[in-house]
């Protein structure tokens, strides 16, 4: 791919060979913009945490008999030279604990530290998605025709994955500034995060968020249901400021000693192609995610996840184009014969401002609030804030599942420092 094919970026040398890679390359010109926005959020968040955390916090979920805590928050952050209303959530949960006598705890914790460091920095993003168990189907049984499938009692398994499916798309080398595409066979073997800032300036990832569906019923429990998103995808960019690597012990405010802290993070990059959703994965104006693992001198391991994004200002992008609809209908009814005849009309009407987009969800909320003088928001929770909290709660649940699922893989491997004994799917990042 030449520089001209990537919107004339002088330092770009991207080698792409498939239509999918060519389409993904369209995101490259916007990477600097959204990386800068993400770094603004990261610097703001670091300062907020240093001062004790955001002031406008609210409870997000309740955990029963589980060592986890979380909260959501609203605030304002300086992003791109202006103030941006933001929201987010923080969740912290127990991950693992060494099992050793007290006399051996420090030695055991040091060994576990080296294991955790390798796991988080190199392999966590490769094993963060999981396929749920499904019914076994005898391959000898033929599948009935679609018209008669409703009569069949045979198991009909559907592959259901949870968590986050990361793939790497582009790397930018440090110093030379060259950007190259990652070969397809290596796209799930996410690069060791310790290389970022040493040999790589940044990497562009794509994440598929499995089972991400947000549902709401505007007209109550018996009304129609809106479903927002399913298996959503988003572009991400990582540079050294998002990689957390503290290998020397340090003390926390409460006097506990942390042997090491290792974390990954990234800034979201808005998709170059607008989709039907005005908010969420692929549609953030600015957003970051930070996932940090800590191991203490007692062998206790925790994981802390921080998400910050711009607040919701639009939920759906519904395109209204009466001209296109009419011409398509005429073309369909004429079996394609009208298309050549109507092309001049299409070109003429395309110049008129007849095409627009609107958000029916935002419109409904404003209408309900206006008619009821605020009663709909106060008594029936019909508000944008309700959707924001639902979004943050779904975000919490997705990350909780992903981290909990990774624990099984973490415990499965006897020695993360011995690549010869790692399962093939851990090395390649391709689940089986």
N, C-alpha and C positions, 0 to 999 in steps of 0.2 A: 504494500500500500504506500503510495506517495504522500508527501506532505499536503498536496492539494486535496487529496481525498479525505483528509482529516481537518478540513477547514483551515488549511494553510498554517499549521503549527510548524515553525521552522525547525525545531529540534526533534521532531517526531520521525521515528523510523519504526513503523508498526508493520509487522508481517502477518497478514490475515489471508486465509485461504477459503473459508466457508462463508456462505451468506449470513449465518448467525454471527460470526466474528465481524463481518463487515457492518452489520447492523449495530452491534455492541460498540464499535469504534466511534459511532456518532456521539458517544458520551464524553469522549476525550476532551474536546474543547471546553466543556463546562466543569471539568474536574478542578482546575485552580480556583474557580469561583466558589464552589461548594466546600472545598477543602478549607479555604479562608473563612467561610462562615462557620464551619465546624470548629476551627481553631478558636474563633471568637467565643463560641459557646463553651469550649473546654477551658479557656482562660477565665471566663466568667464563673464557671462552676467551681474551679479550684479556689477562687477567691471567696465564693459563697461558703464552701465547706470550711475554709480556714476560719471564717467568722462564726461557724456553728451551724450552718445549714440555712435553707430558705425559711422565711418567716411564715408565709401563707401555706401551711401544710394541712393535709386532711387524711383521715384513714382511708385505706384503699381496700384492704381485705382483712379477714379474721382467720387466724390459724389455730387449729385445735390439736393439742398434743404434738406439735411440730416446732422445732427450733428455727423459726423464721420470723422476720418482722419487715414491715414495709410502710411506705407512706407516699402519697401523691402531693404535688405542690403546683402552685401558680406563681409566676414572677415576671419580671421584665429584664431583658438582657441586651447589652449593646452588641449588635450584629451588623456588620457592613456599614458602619458609620451612623446607624440610627437605632432607636430603641425598639425591640421586638417583644411582644407578649409571648411568653413561653409557658409550657407546662411540662411535667415529667413525673417520674416515679423513681424511688430508691428502694431496693430490696436487698436484704442481707439474710443469708441462711447458712446453717451448718452444712459442711461438706463431708468431712471425714475426721477420724481420730485414730492415732496410733494405739496399738494394743501392746503395751510393754510394761514391765514393772517400773515403779517410780525411779529406781536406781539407774535404769537404762533409758529413761524417757528422753533425755537430751540427745544421747547418741542415736536413738531411734528417730527422733525428730529431725536430726541433721541428715540422716539417710533419706527420710521422706521428703525433705526439702529439695534434694537433688532430683528426686523422682518427679515432684510436682513441677519444678522448673521446666523440665523437659516436656512434660505432658502439656502444660499450658502454652508454652512458647511455640511448640512445634506441632502438636497433634490435636489440640482441643478443637480447632476449627475444622478439622477433617472428620471428626466423629460426633458432630453436634446435631445430626439428624438420625432418626430411628424409625424403623418400620415396625408397626404393631403386628402382633401375631394374627394370623388369619386362618380361616377354615381350610383344611386340606381337601382338594378336589381330585378325584381319580381321573387321570388323563384319558383313560380308556372310554369314559362316558362321553358320548357325543353331546354337543350343545344343541338344544332344540331350536327350531326357527323362532325368530323374534315374536311372531304372532301367537306362539304357544308357550312362551317362556313363563307366563303367569301360572301355568298348570304344573310346572316342574317343582319338585321338592328337593332337587339337587342343590348342594351348597353353592352359593354364588359369591365367592370372596371378592372383596374390593381392597386393593392395596391402600393402606392408610399410613401415612408418615406424619411424624410430629417433629418439632424442633426446627433447626435452621440448616438448610442445605447450601453451604458456601461453595463457590467456584471462583478461581482467579482468572482474570481476563487479560490484564496488562500490567507490566512492570516498567517503572522508569528508573534507569540506572543513575547512581549518584555520580556527579561530576560531568559525565558526557551528556546527560540530558536526553539520551535516546529512550524512546518508548517502544516496547516490542510486545507482541501478543504472545500469550502462553499457549503452547501446543495443546490441542484438545485432549491428548492422552495424559496431560499433567494438570488439567484444570482443577481437579478436586484435591490434589496433593498440595494444599496451601503452603506457601513458603514459610520457613521458620521466621517468626516475627523478629528475632534478633538480627536478621539481615537488613531490616528496615532502619536506615540511618547509618549503616555500615557499607553496604554495597548497593542498596536500593534507596531511592529518594521516596518513592511511594508505590503502592500497588492498588489496582482497581479490582474490586471483587463484585460478584453478584450473589445475592442471597435470596433463596426461595424460602419464604416463611410458610411452612406447611400448616394446614388446618387453621389458617387465620380467617375466621369469619366473625363478623360483628353483626348481630341481628337486633332489630328494634321494631316495635309495632306502634306507629304514630297514633292509630285510632283505638288503642287499648288492646287487651288480651285477645279479643275476638276479631280484630281488624286485620288488614293485610300486613304482611311481614316484609320489611326491607332487610336484605342480606348484603352487607358490605364486604367485598373481597373474599377470595378463596385461593389459597396457595399463592399469595402475593409475592412479587419479586421487586427487588430494589438494587440499585447500584450503590457501592460503597467505596470510599477511598481511605487508605491507612497511611500515615506517615509516622515518624519516630515520636512525635508528641502524644500519640495515642497508645504507644506501647509502654507499659509500666514494668520496669525491671529494677527492683531493689533487692540486691543480693546480700547486703550487709545488715546485721541485726539492728533494730531500733526499738525504742520504747514508745508505747502509746500513751495517751493522756491518763489512762487509768492505771498505768504502771506495768502493764503486761508487755512482755518482750516478743517482738515479731522477728522471726528468723529470716523471713524473706517474703516479698510481695511481688507477684507476677500477674500481669494483666494484658488484655488485648482491648482494642477499641477502634472506632471508625466514625467517619462522618458520612452521612447519607448524601447521595447525589441524585438530584431530581432527574427522572427519566426524560430523554429528549422527545419522547412521543407521549402526548397527553392521552390519558386513559379515561374511563368513565368515572373514576373517583377523584375528587378534588383534595383528598387528604389521605394520609396513610403511606405505607411503603411505596416508594417511587414518586411521591407527590409532595414531600416535605420541602418547605422553603429553606429550612435549616434544622438539622437534627444530628445528635450524636448518641452513641452507645458505648459504655465502658463496663468491662467485666474484669474484676480484680479478685485474685485468689491470695489469701494470706495463710501462712503457717506460723504458729506460735511455738515457743520453746517447750510447751507441754505436748506438742504433737497435734494440737487442735487445728483443723483447717476450715476456713470460712470462705465464702464467695460473696462479693458485693457487686450489685449491678445498678448502674445509673443510666437513665434515659432522659434526654432533654430534647424537646422539639417545639417548633412554633405552634401556637394554639390554633384551633380549628376556625377557619373563616369560610370554608366551602366544603360540603360533603360530597356532592355529586356534580359531574359535568354532563348535563343533558344537552345535546346539540339539537337545535331546532333549525331545520333547513327546508322550508316548504317548497322551494324551487326544485331542489334535488329530489325530494320525495315525489313530487308530481311527475318529473321527467322519468324517474325510475319506474313509476307505476305505468306511465304511457309506454315505456319501452317493454315492460313485462307483458302488458296486455296485447301489444303488437308483435310479440315473439321476437323482439329485437329489430324489427323493421323500422321503427320510429327513431332509433338512435341517430343514424346519419342525418335525418331530416331535422331533428331537434338540436343538433350540436350548435348551430349559429345562435339559437335562442338561449341555450345554456351559457354560451360565452358572453352574450349580452347581459343576461340577468345576473351572472356571476359578479359583475361590477357593482351591483346594487347592494346596499347594506341590509339584506334580508335574512342573513344567517346569524344566529346568536346562540349563546349557551345560557343556561340558568340552572339553579340548584333547587329542586323541588323540596328537599328536606329543610333547607334554611328558610325557604318561602313559607312552608307550613308552620315552622316554629314562630316566625314573625307574625303570621296571620293569627295563630292561636293566642299568642301573647297580646296582640293588639285588641282583638275582639273581647278578650276576657279581662282586659286591663291588668295584666300580670298574674291573674289567678291561675292560668294554665301552668305557668312556670312554678309558682309557689306551691300549689296543691297537687298537681299532676306530673310534676317533674318534666314537663315538655319544654326543654331548653337545650341549648348547645352545650352547656356545662354537663348535662346528663350524658350526652354522647361522648364528651371528652373523658369523663370518668369511666364509662364503659370501655372506651378505647384503651385507657391506661390499665384497667383491670385485665383486659384481654392480653395486653402486652406483658403484664406480670405473669399471667398463667402460662403463656408461651415460653418465657424464659425459665420459669420454675420447672416446667416439663423438660426443657432441653438440658438444664444443669443436672436435674435428677437422673435423667437418662444417661448422661455422660459418666455419672458415678459408677455405673455397672461396668463400663469399659475401663475406667480408671482402676478399678479393683481387679479386673480380669487379668491385666498384664502384670507379670511377676517383676520385670525389670524394664522400665521405660528407657534406660540408657543402653540397652542391648538391642539394636535394631534387627539382629538376626532372629530374635525370638518374638518379634511383634507379629500379630496377625496381618495377613496381606491387606485386608480392608482398612486397617488402621494406617498403613503406609500410603496406600493409594487414595484413601478418602472415598472410595466407592463402596457403598454398603451392599451387603448381600442378604 
